[in-house]
């Protein structure tokens, strides 16, 4: 009887233990949501989970990144924002940069149908022509914002996932060595991972997309980004508007052109240069040094806002590009 009771007791314990052994162990994680993220990347790419966890374990939550995203420059009024980017130094450096790389810029500009001055202005605004591409570890930035910043976690988690999934030959170096902005943007043109995926180009055909060290790749990727978002060769970007005393107030949600120019003229906004009446446009009102500035903006302005949604950013790129183009023309005329 004693043996029978022991056997029954052992069977009872086994019945409890076996189901527990069949439960998959919960992976330890350094960051909230890390285990689920790794599982998704493994599912989509077949990459090694241990290697992915090792990368993420080495990333650090950076309070300075959370502080920086809470005070973006775009929160400033135009009168304070413009002097950050449209300066004599940045214009003069842009003129010299354009002239130094003229042949490559013009070849790529012609290939993609994008004005080379705007390619130069993008790298001028973003990184001062490659001199300041950012000192944050890209992995730290995207882990911090994707896993610790609820207001924009969805966007930055997508960027982090894309970075982890990206082929090695689409990056300038090993993933854990990449540096960039506090938002995780990389290279002279400050591309986010999904932009690298969708628009970056191996223009020098060396088998690697290098947005940090290859000018052909950098220029072509910026041009391809513009072309892919609908840049129209030879079309205007922005033009000043003059409202009359009874001009109709206009509220817009974004910079997408919505009305023919003649409609805005009928509402009391006159162009200060000759433009086709049927040209599709919208109206930007910026807080300038001498009061409100009114601008007609067009499809190519909207394309610049696909790079950065702020109309202040797009206007800075436009005005810097115009100043660079004018300076290059003057320098050529003086030769």
C-alpha positions as CSV (number, residue, x, y, z in Angstrom):
1,X,0.0,0.0,0.0
2,X,2.9,2.4,0.8
3,X,4.4,1.9,-2.7
4,X,1.0,2.5,-4.4
5,X,0.5,5.7,-2.5
6,X,4.0,6.9,-3.4
7,X,3.4,6.1,-7.0
8,X,0.2,8.1,-7.0
9,X,2.0,11.0,-5.3
10,X,4.8,10.9,-7.9
11,X,2.2,10.9,-10.7
12,X,0.4,13.8,-9.2
13,X,3.7,15.8,-9.1
14,X,4.5,14.9,-12.6
15,X,1.1,16.1,-13.7
16,X,1.9,19.5,-12.2
17,X,5.5,19.8,-13.4
18,X,5.2,18.7,-17.1
19,X,2.9,21.6,-18.1
20,X,5.2,24.0,-16.4
21,X,8.2,22.7,-18.4
22,X,6.3,23.1,-21.6
23,X,5.7,26.8,-21.1
24,X,8.3,28.8,-23.1
25,X,10.6,30.8,-20.9
26,X,10.2,34.6,-20.9
27,X,13.2,36.3,-22.4
28,X,15.0,38.8,-20.2
29,X,15.0,42.2,-21.7
30,X,17.1,45.3,-21.1
31,X,14.4,47.7,-22.5
32,X,10.6,47.7,-22.3
33,X,9.2,46.0,-25.4
34,X,12.6,44.6,-26.5
35,X,11.5,41.0,-26.5
36,X,8.5,41.7,-28.7
37,X,10.6,43.8,-31.1
38,X,13.3,41.1,-31.4
39,X,10.6,38.5,-32.1
40,X,9.2,40.6,-34.9
41,X,12.6,41.2,-36.5
42,X,13.4,37.5,-36.3
43,X,10.1,36.6,-37.8
44,X,10.5,39.1,-40.7
45,X,14.2,38.6,-41.5
46,X,15.4,35.3,-39.9
47,X,18.1,37.2,-38.1
48,X,19.7,35.7,-35.0
49,X,17.8,36.7,-31.8
50,X,20.8,36.5,-29.6
51,X,22.7,38.9,-31.9
52,X,19.8,41.3,-31.9
53,X,19.4,41.2,-28.2
54,X,23.1,41.8,-27.8
55,X,22.8,45.0,-29.9
56,X,19.8,46.2,-28.0
57,X,21.4,45.4,-24.6
58,X,24.3,47.7,-25.5
59,X,22.0,50.6,-26.3
60,X,21.3,53.2,-23.6
61,X,18.3,55.3,-22.8
62,X,19.6,58.9,-23.1
63,X,17.8,61.6,-21.1
64,X,19.5,64.3,-23.3
65,X,17.6,62.8,-26.3
66,X,14.3,63.1,-24.5
67,X,15.1,66.6,-23.5
68,X,16.1,67.6,-27.1
69,X,12.9,66.3,-28.7
70,X,10.9,68.4,-26.3
71,X,12.3,71.6,-27.6
72,X,12.7,71.5,-31.4
73,X,13.9,74.5,-33.3
74,X,10.6,74.5,-35.3
75,X,8.8,75.7,-32.2
76,X,10.4,79.1,-32.8
77,X,8.8,81.9,-34.8
78,X,10.1,82.5,-38.3
79,X,12.0,85.7,-37.3
80,X,14.1,83.5,-34.8
81,X,14.2,80.3,-36.9
82,X,15.6,81.9,-40.1
83,X,18.8,83.3,-38.6
84,X,19.8,79.8,-37.5
85,X,20.0,78.4,-41.0
86,X,20.1,81.3,-43.5
87,X,23.4,83.0,-42.5
88,X,26.2,84.6,-44.5
89,X,28.5,81.8,-43.5
90,X,26.1,79.0,-44.6
91,X,25.5,80.8,-47.9
92,X,29.1,81.4,-48.6
93,X,30.1,77.9,-47.6
94,X,27.3,76.6,-49.9
95,X,28.5,78.6,-52.8
96,X,32.0,77.2,-52.4
97,X,30.6,73.7,-51.9
98,X,28.5,73.9,-55.1
99,X,31.4,75.2,-57.1
100,X,33.8,72.5,-55.8
101,X,31.3,69.7,-56.7
102,X,29.6,71.3,-59.6
103,X,30.0,68.5,-62.1
104,X,28.7,65.8,-59.8
105,X,25.8,67.9,-58.6
106,X,24.7,68.9,-62.0
107,X,24.9,65.4,-63.4
108,X,22.8,64.1,-60.5
109,X,20.5,67.0,-60.7
110,X,19.8,66.4,-64.4
111,X,19.4,62.6,-63.8
112,X,16.7,63.1,-61.2
113,X,15.2,66.4,-62.4
114,X,16.1,68.3,-59.2
115,X,17.7,71.7,-59.0
116,X,21.3,71.1,-57.6
117,X,21.1,74.2,-55.4
118,X,18.4,72.5,-53.4
119,X,20.5,69.3,-52.9
120,X,23.2,71.6,-51.6
121,X,20.8,73.5,-49.4
122,X,19.5,70.3,-47.8
123,X,23.0,69.2,-46.8
124,X,23.7,72.8,-45.7
125,X,20.7,73.0,-43.4
126,X,21.0,69.4,-42.1
127,X,24.7,69.1,-41.4
128,X,26.6,72.3,-42.5
129,X,27.8,70.5,-45.6
130,X,28.8,67.3,-43.7
131,X,30.7,69.0,-40.9
132,X,28.1,68.1,-38.2
133,X,26.3,64.9,-38.8
134,X,25.5,64.3,-35.2
135,X,27.2,62.7,-32.2
136,X,24.5,60.5,-30.8
137,X,24.6,56.8,-31.3
138,X,21.8,56.0,-33.8
139,X,20.9,52.9,-31.8
140,X,20.7,54.9,-28.5
141,X,18.5,57.5,-30.2
142,X,16.0,55.1,-31.7
143,X,15.8,52.9,-28.6
144,X,15.3,56.0,-26.4
145,X,12.5,57.4,-28.6
146,X,11.0,54.2,-29.8
147,X,10.8,52.5,-26.4
148,X,10.8,55.3,-23.9
149,X,8.9,58.2,-25.5
150,X,5.2,57.5,-25.7
151,X,4.1,60.6,-27.7
152,X,6.0,59.4,-30.8
153,X,6.8,55.8,-29.9
154,X,5.0,54.3,-32.9
155,X,7.0,56.3,-35.4
156,X,10.4,55.8,-33.7
157,X,9.8,52.1,-33.0
158,X,9.2,51.6,-36.7
159,X,12.5,53.3,-37.4
160,X,14.3,51.1,-34.9
161,X,12.8,48.0,-36.3
162,X,13.8,49.1,-39.8
163,X,17.3,49.8,-38.6
164,X,17.6,46.3,-37.1
165,X,16.3,44.7,-40.3
166,X,18.4,46.7,-42.7
167,X,21.1,44.9,-44.8
168,X,24.6,45.7,-43.7
169,X,25.5,47.1,-47.1
170,X,22.8,49.8,-46.8
171,X,24.7,51.4,-43.8
172,X,27.9,53.4,-43.6
173,X,29.4,51.0,-41.1
174,X,28.5,48.5,-38.3
175,X,25.1,49.2,-36.8
176,X,26.3,49.7,-33.3
177,X,28.9,52.3,-34.4
178,X,26.6,54.6,-36.4
179,X,26.2,58.1,-35.1
180,X,23.6,60.8,-36.1
181,X,21.1,63.2,-34.7
182,X,19.1,62.9,-31.5
183,X,16.3,61.6,-33.7
184,X,18.4,58.8,-35.2
185,X,18.9,60.4,-38.6
186,X,22.2,59.5,-40.4
187,X,24.6,60.9,-42.8
188,X,25.1,64.3,-44.6
189,X,21.4,64.3,-45.6
190,X,20.2,63.0,-42.2
191,X,18.1,60.1,-43.5
192,X,15.9,58.1,-41.2
193,X,16.0,54.3,-41.6
194,X,12.8,54.1,-43.6
195,X,14.1,56.8,-45.9
196,X,17.3,54.8,-46.4
197,X,15.2,51.8,-47.3
198,X,13.0,53.7,-49.7
199,X,15.2,56.4,-51.3
200,X,18.9,55.9,-50.6
201,X,21.0,55.1,-53.7
202,X,24.3,53.4,-54.4
203,X,25.2,56.0,-57.0
204,X,28.9,55.2,-57.0
205,X,28.0,51.5,-57.6
206,X,30.5,50.1,-55.1
207,X,28.0,47.7,-53.6
208,X,27.3,49.8,-50.5
209,X,25.0,52.8,-49.7
210,X,27.2,55.2,-47.8
211,X,25.5,58.4,-46.7
212,X,28.5,59.4,-44.6
213,X,31.4,59.0,-46.9
214,X,30.2,58.9,-50.6
215,X,29.2,62.2,-52.2
216,X,27.6,60.4,-55.1
217,X,25.5,58.4,-52.8
218,X,24.6,61.4,-50.6
219,X,23.6,63.7,-53.5
220,X,21.7,61.0,-55.4
221,X,19.8,59.9,-52.3
222,X,18.6,63.5,-51.6
223,X,17.7,64.0,-55.2
224,X,15.9,60.6,-55.3
225,X,14.0,61.6,-52.2
226,X,12.8,64.8,-53.8
227,X,11.9,63.1,-57.1
228,X,10.1,60.3,-55.3
229,X,7.9,62.8,-53.5
230,X,6.9,64.6,-56.7
231,X,9.5,67.4,-57.3
232,X,8.6,69.1,-60.6
233,X,11.7,70.3,-62.6
234,X,11.6,74.0,-63.4
235,X,8.6,74.7,-61.3
236,X,8.6,77.5,-58.6
237,X,9.0,76.7,-54.9
238,X,7.6,79.9,-53.2
239,X,6.8,83.5,-54.1
240,X,5.8,86.5,-52.0
241,X,2.2,87.5,-51.7
242,X,0.7,90.9,-50.8
243,X,-2.7,90.9,-49.1
244,X,-5.1,93.7,-49.6
245,X,-7.0,95.3,-46.7
246,X,-10.0,93.0,-47.1
247,X,-8.1,89.7,-47.8
248,X,-9.9,86.6,-46.7
249,X,-8.2,84.8,-43.8
250,X,-7.0,81.4,-44.9
251,X,-6.3,78.5,-42.5
252,X,-4.3,75.5,-43.9
253,X,-3.5,72.1,-42.4
254,X,-0.3,71.4,-44.3
255,X,1.6,72.8,-47.3
256,X,-0.1,70.8,-50.0
257,X,-1.2,73.1,-52.9
258,X,-5.0,73.4,-52.9
259,X,-6.2,76.2,-55.0
260,X,-5.2,77.8,-58.4
261,X,-3.3,81.1,-57.9
262,X,-6.2,83.0,-59.4
263,X,-8.5,81.9,-56.6
264,X,-6.2,83.3,-54.0
265,X,-6.0,86.5,-56.0
266,X,-9.8,86.7,-55.9
267,X,-9.6,86.3,-52.1
268,X,-7.3,89.3,-51.9
269,X,-3.7,88.0,-52.2
270,X,-1.6,89.5,-55.1
271,X,1.6,87.9,-56.3
272,X,4.6,90.2,-56.4
273,X,6.0,88.4,-59.5
274,X,4.4,87.1,-62.7
275,X,3.0,83.6,-62.2
276,X,0.5,81.5,-64.2
277,X,-3.0,82.0,-62.9
278,X,-3.7,78.3,-63.0
279,X,-0.6,77.4,-60.9
280,X,-1.8,75.3,-57.9
281,X,-0.7,76.9,-54.7
282,X,-1.5,77.5,-51.0
283,X,-0.7,80.3,-48.6
284,X,1.9,80.4,-45.8
285,X,1.8,83.2,-43.2
286,X,5.1,83.5,-41.3
287,X,5.9,85.7,-38.3
288,X,8.8,87.8,-39.8
289,X,11.0,90.5,-38.3
290,X,8.8,93.3,-39.7
291,X,5.5,91.6,-39.1
292,X,3.6,88.9,-41.0
293,X,5.0,87.6,-44.3
294,X,2.7,86.1,-46.8
295,X,4.0,83.5,-49.3
296,X,2.4,81.5,-52.1
297,X,4.0,78.0,-51.9
298,X,3.8,75.3,-54.6
299,X,4.3,71.6,-55.2
300,X,8.1,71.8,-54.8
301,X,7.7,73.5,-51.4
302,X,5.4,70.7,-50.3
303,X,8.1,68.2,-51.4
304,X,10.6,69.9,-49.1
305,X,8.1,69.5,-46.2
306,X,8.2,65.7,-46.9
307,X,11.8,65.9,-45.6
308,X,10.7,67.9,-42.6
309,X,7.0,68.8,-42.1
310,X,7.8,72.3,-40.8
311,X,7.1,75.2,-43.3
312,X,9.9,77.1,-41.5
313,X,12.3,74.3,-42.5
314,X,11.1,74.3,-46.1
315,X,11.4,78.1,-46.3
316,X,14.9,78.0,-44.9
317,X,16.0,75.4,-47.5
318,X,14.3,77.4,-50.3
319,X,15.9,80.7,-49.3
320,X,19.3,79.1,-48.7
321,X,19.1,77.4,-52.2
322,X,18.2,80.7,-53.8
323,X,21.1,82.5,-52.2
324,X,23.5,79.8,-53.2
325,X,22.3,79.7,-56.8
326,X,22.6,83.5,-57.0
327,X,26.1,83.5,-55.5
328,X,27.3,80.8,-57.9
329,X,25.9,82.8,-60.8
330,X,27.7,85.9,-59.6
331,X,31.0,84.1,-59.1
332,X,30.7,82.6,-62.6
333,X,30.0,86.0,-64.1
334,X,33.0,87.5,-62.4
335,X,35.4,85.0,-63.9
